[in-house]
Amino acid sequence: MNPVRSGLVKSPDAWQWSSYRATTGLSASPSFLSVSATLNLFGDAEPRVLRERFSAFVIAQPEDPVPVDRIRSNEQILGSLEFKERVTGGRLEVDDEV
């Protein structure tokens, strides 16, 4: 679970067990952490730009905030209603006891 979304901290840099601070250059990187491997996922640019892209990615709100609710649900098929209907061939049972 994301510690920010779950309300454990207000920002990613406040979570002490995260690599966020090292990856964004806010603190030194431990020897076991390959910051460059993560930053290279954000394109080919100067390290400063890659750190900014990484930070923006982590801070961004998800387009679909519903997945957390889906994970906590008792649904057997996870996904949008359209996806569920395709998977079930349109035979989607609705549980009214949610």
MDAnalysis code that builds the backbone (N, CA, C; Angstrom):
import MDAnalysis as mda
import numpy as np

u = mda.Universe.empty(294, n_residues=98, atom_resindex=np.repeat(np.arange(98), 3), trajectory=True)
u.add_TopologyAttr("name", ["N", "CA", "C"] * 98)
u.add_TopologyAttr("resid", np.arange(1, 99))
u.add_TopologyAttr("resname", ["MET", "ASN", "PRO", "VAL", "ARG", "SER", "GLY", "LEU", "VAL", "LYS", "SER", "PRO", "ASP", "ALA", "TRP", "GLN", "TRP", "SER", "SER", "TYR", "ARG", "ALA", "THR", "THR", "GLY", "LEU", "SER", "ALA", "SER", "PRO", "SER", "PHE", "LEU", "SER", "VAL", "SER", "ALA", "THR", "LEU", "ASN", "LEU", "PHE", "GLY", "ASP", "ALA", "GLU", "PRO", "ARG", "VAL", "LEU", "ARG", "GLU", "ARG", "PHE", "SER", "ALA", "PHE", "VAL", "ILE", "ALA", "GLN", "PRO", "GLU", "ASP", "PRO", "VAL", "PRO", "VAL", "ASP", "ARG", "ILE", "ARG", "SER", "ASN", "GLU", "GLN", "ILE", "LEU", "GLY", "SER", "LEU", "GLU", "PHE", "LYS", "GLU", "ARG", "VAL", "THR", "GLY", "GLY", "ARG", "LEU", "GLU", "VAL", "ASP", "ASP", "GLU", "VAL"])
u.atoms.positions = np.array([
    [0.836, -1.178, 0.000],
    [0.000, 0.000, 0.000],
    [0.884, 1.246, 0.000],
    [0.475, 2.229, -0.696],
    [1.182, 3.493, -0.759],
    [1.017, 4.228, 0.575],
    [2.118, 4.573, 1.265],
    [2.003, 5.208, 2.583],
    [1.357, 6.593, 2.544],
    [1.463, 7.295, 1.426],
    [0.818, 8.610, 1.317],
    [-0.688, 8.432, 1.163],
    [-1.093, 7.589, 0.220],
    [-2.527, 7.368, -0.002],
    [-3.216, 6.755, 1.207],
    [-2.475, 5.955, 1.965],
    [-3.075, 5.338, 3.145],
    [-3.097, 6.273, 4.347],
    [-2.469, 7.457, 4.210],
    [-2.510, 8.447, 5.281],
    [-1.440, 8.276, 6.352],
    [-0.463, 7.402, 6.126],
    [0.599, 7.215, 7.113],
    [1.570, 8.387, 7.132],
    [1.765, 9.024, 5.985],
    [2.597, 10.224, 5.874],
    [1.937, 11.186, 4.904],
    [2.346, 12.447, 4.959],
    [1.749, 13.448, 4.064],
    [2.463, 13.539, 2.724],
    [3.733, 13.152, 2.673],
    [4.480, 13.214, 1.415],
    [5.440, 12.028, 1.330],
    [5.812, 11.624, 0.115],
    [6.657, 10.430, -0.045],
    [8.025, 10.558, 0.623],
    [8.545, 11.773, 0.718],
    [9.864, 11.930, 1.337],
    [9.826, 11.741, 2.851],
    [8.657, 11.662, 3.437],
    [8.525, 11.464, 4.876],
    [8.532, 9.981, 5.278],
    [8.427, 9.079, 4.310],
    [8.400, 7.647, 4.609],
    [9.837, 7.141, 4.663],
    [10.302, 6.793, 5.853],
    [11.719, 6.470, 6.046],
    [12.188, 5.193, 5.354],
    [11.271, 4.298, 5.011],
    [11.666, 3.038, 4.377],
    [11.608, 3.100, 2.854],
    [11.361, 4.260, 2.317],
    [11.245, 4.427, 0.874],
    [12.585, 4.834, 0.260],
    [12.733, 4.532, -1.011],
    [13.916, 4.984, -1.751],
    [13.674, 6.355, -2.386],
    [12.518, 6.939, -2.127],
    [12.143, 8.206, -2.761],
    [13.177, 9.304, -2.518],
    [13.599, 9.494, -1.291],
    [14.551, 10.581, -0.972],
    [15.864, 10.401, -1.738],
    [16.373, 9.189, -1.773],
    [17.626, 8.938, -2.489],
    [17.430, 9.093, -3.994],
    [16.324, 8.626, -4.506],
    [16.081, 8.693, -5.945],
    [15.894, 10.122, -6.420],
    [15.324, 10.964, -5.585],
    [15.132, 12.370, -5.963],
    [16.324, 13.243, -5.596],
    [17.349, 12.667, -4.968],
    [18.541, 13.425, -4.624],
    [18.436, 14.185, -3.313],
    [17.410, 13.906, -2.509],
    [17.242, 14.594, -1.225],
    [18.147, 14.029, -0.143],
    [18.634, 12.804, -0.341],
    [19.570, 12.197, 0.598],
    [20.501, 11.273, -0.176],
    [21.556, 10.850, 0.497],
    [22.529, 9.959, -0.140],
    [21.887, 8.602, -0.414],
    [22.335, 7.987, -1.477],
    [21.815, 6.678, -1.867],
    [22.612, 5.589, -1.163],
    [21.943, 4.630, -0.525],
    [22.688, 3.512, 0.075],
    [23.344, 2.672, -1.018],
    [24.375, 1.941, -0.660],
    [25.155, 1.191, -1.649],
    [24.332, 0.134, -2.385],
    [23.299, -0.376, -1.760],
    [22.492, -1.434, -2.382],
    [21.443, -0.907, -3.355],
    [21.255, 0.409, -3.406],
    [20.206, 0.993, -4.236],
    [20.766, 1.533, -5.549],
    [20.213, 1.091, -6.662],
    [20.635, 1.579, -7.966],
    [19.659, 2.665, -8.428],
    [19.956, 3.886, -8.046],
    [19.093, 5.017, -8.396],
    [19.051, 5.208, -9.907],
    [20.187, 5.027, -10.566],
    [20.228, 5.247, -12.013],
    [19.312, 4.294, -12.767],
    [19.186, 3.065, -12.284],
    [18.291, 2.104, -12.944],
    [16.847, 2.605, -12.914],
    [16.448, 3.183, -11.812],
    [15.087, 3.726, -11.703],
    [14.940, 4.973, -12.552],
    [15.892, 5.891, -12.442],
    [15.792, 7.155, -13.181],
    [15.822, 6.941, -14.691],
    [16.548, 5.945, -15.155],
    [16.621, 5.684, -16.596],
    [15.281, 5.246, -17.180],
    [14.357, 4.828, -16.330],
    [13.014, 4.487, -16.793],
    [12.237, 5.734, -17.231],
    [12.766, 6.918, -16.875],
    [12.078, 8.173, -17.175],
    [12.707, 8.932, -18.342],
    [13.432, 8.216, -19.178],
    [13.935, 8.811, -20.405],
    [15.426, 9.025, -20.421],
    [15.847, 9.782, -21.405],
    [17.263, 10.083, -21.613],
    [17.431, 11.588, -21.435],
    [17.893, 11.991, -20.271],
    [18.052, 13.412, -19.972],
    [19.063, 13.558, -18.841],
    [19.315, 14.780, -18.452],
    [20.203, 15.047, -17.323],
    [19.600, 14.440, -16.062],
    [20.443, 14.029, -15.114],
    [19.922, 13.453, -13.868],
    [18.910, 14.357, -13.161],
    [19.119, 15.659, -13.183],
    [18.187, 16.591, -12.541],
    [16.799, 16.474, -13.155],
    [16.739, 16.406, -14.480],
    [15.460, 16.291, -15.189],
    [14.804, 14.947, -14.878],
    [15.602, 13.889, -14.849],
    [15.057, 12.562, -14.556],
    [14.510, 12.506, -13.128],
    [15.204, 13.145, -12.184],
    [14.703, 13.187, -10.804],
    [13.382, 13.943, -10.732],
    [13.270, 15.030, -11.493],
    [12.015, 15.793, -11.526],
    [10.880, 14.951, -12.115],
    [11.167, 14.209, -13.183],
    [10.152, 13.351, -13.796],
    [9.698, 12.255, -12.839],
    [10.684, 11.647, -12.160],
    [10.368, 10.604, -11.183],
    [9.488, 11.161, -10.069],
    [9.871, 12.307, -9.535],
    [9.106, 12.933, -8.459],
    [7.682, 13.245, -8.903],
    [7.533, 13.796, -10.099],
    [6.204, 14.120, -10.625],
    [5.366, 12.854, -10.787],
    [5.998, 11.766, -11.222],
    [5.296, 10.496, -11.388],
    [4.793, 9.971, -10.046],
    [5.647, 10.021, -9.036],
    [5.273, 9.494, -7.722],
    [4.175, 10.340, -7.083],
    [4.267, 11.639, -7.233],
    [3.313, 12.549, -6.593],
    [1.972, 12.594, -7.322],
    [1.970, 12.291, -8.607],
    [0.737, 12.371, -9.408],
    [-0.362, 11.484, -8.836],
    [-1.579, 11.963, -8.932],
    [-2.742, 11.180, -8.510],
    [-3.071, 10.180, -9.610],
    [-3.436, 8.977, -9.252],
    [-3.798, 7.995, -10.285],
    [-5.050, 8.439, -11.031],
    [-5.106, 8.100, -12.305],
    [-6.278, 8.439, -13.109],
    [-7.509, 7.698, -12.614],
    [-7.302, 6.501, -12.125],
    [-8.413, 5.686, -11.641],
    [-8.181, 5.394, -10.162],
    [-8.774, 6.184, -9.257],
    [-8.543, 5.978, -7.828],
    [-9.276, 4.759, -7.267],
    [-10.034, 4.071, -8.081],
    [-10.861, 2.967, -7.617],
    [-10.088, 1.678, -7.320],
    [-8.891, 1.426, -7.877],
    [-8.236, 0.142, -7.630],
    [-8.100, -0.226, -6.154],
    [-7.893, 0.736, -5.288],
    [-7.771, 0.421, -3.869],
    [-9.071, -0.198, -3.374],
    [-10.197, 0.370, -3.785],
    [-11.484, -0.197, -3.399],
    [-11.665, -1.587, -3.986],
    [-11.183, -1.797, -5.188],
    [-11.321, -3.115, -5.822],
    [-10.498, -4.160, -5.085],
    [-9.314, -3.783, -4.634],
    [-8.450, -4.726, -3.934],
    [-9.086, -5.135, -2.611],
    [-9.728, -4.199, -1.950],
    [-10.345, -4.471, -0.655],
    [-11.710, -5.151, -0.780],
    [-12.210, -5.290, -1.973],
    [-13.549, -5.856, -2.161],
    [-13.491, -7.378, -2.205],
    [-14.645, -7.970, -2.268],
    [-14.759, -9.420, -2.399],
    [-14.997, -9.838, -3.842],
    [-14.783, -8.928, -4.765],
    [-15.019, -9.228, -6.174],
    [-14.059, -10.310, -6.653],
    [-14.555, -11.196, -7.482],
    [-13.707, -12.240, -8.035],
    [-13.029, -11.797, -9.321],
    [-13.634, -10.859, -10.028],
    [-13.057, -10.323, -11.250],
    [-12.810, -8.840, -11.018],
    [-11.558, -8.433, -11.133],
    [-11.215, -7.031, -10.928],
    [-11.118, -6.327, -12.267],
    [-11.634, -5.111, -12.330],
    [-11.560, -4.330, -13.558],
    [-12.788, -3.476, -13.722],
    [-12.836, -2.788, -14.840],
    [-13.989, -1.934, -15.133],
    [-15.202, -2.803, -15.414],
    [-16.367, -2.194, -15.363],
    [-17.608, -2.916, -15.654],
    [-17.562, -3.497, -17.063],
    [-17.039, -2.715, -18.012],
    [-16.933, -3.190, -19.396],
    [-16.066, -4.445, -19.478],
    [-14.927, -4.435, -18.769],
    [-14.035, -5.591, -18.774],
    [-14.730, -6.806, -18.155],
    [-15.405, -6.602, -17.032],
    [-16.092, -7.705, -16.364],
    [-17.162, -8.317, -17.261],
    [-17.885, -7.465, -17.992],
    [-18.916, -7.971, -18.901],
    [-18.305, -8.760, -20.046],
    [-17.144, -8.323, -20.543],
    [-16.463, -9.071, -21.606],
    [-16.016, -10.430, -21.093],
    [-15.452, -10.457, -19.890],
    [-14.945, -11.699, -19.318],
    [-16.071, -12.680, -19.047],
    [-17.183, -12.180, -18.548],
    [-18.305, -13.058, -18.186],
    [-19.267, -13.270, -19.335],
    [-19.002, -12.690, -20.483],
    [-19.916, -12.810, -21.610],
    [-21.229, -12.097, -21.359],
    [-21.179, -11.035, -20.553],
    [-22.370, -10.253, -20.255],
    [-23.193, -10.797, -19.108],
    [-22.738, -11.887, -18.512],
    [-23.472, -12.500, -17.394],
    [-22.843, -12.050, -16.080],
    [-23.029, -10.819, -15.744],
    [-22.423, -10.254, -14.548],
    [-23.427, -10.267, -13.412],
    [-23.069, -10.969, -12.335],
    [-23.929, -11.003, -11.156],
    [-23.572, -9.832, -10.265],
    [-24.570, -9.149, -9.748],
    [-24.356, -8.003, -8.879],
    [-24.654, -8.385, -7.450],
    [-23.720, -8.120, -6.556],
    [-23.896, -8.411, -5.145],
    [-24.421, -7.170, -4.456],
    [-25.666, -7.216, -3.992],
    [-26.294, -6.059, -3.370],
    [-25.879, -5.859, -1.915],
    [-25.091, -6.768, -1.361],
    [-24.732, -6.675, 0.050],
    [-23.411, -5.970, 0.277],
    [-22.973, -5.112, -0.582],
    [-21.684, -4.428, -0.450],
    [-21.784, -3.312, 0.505],
])
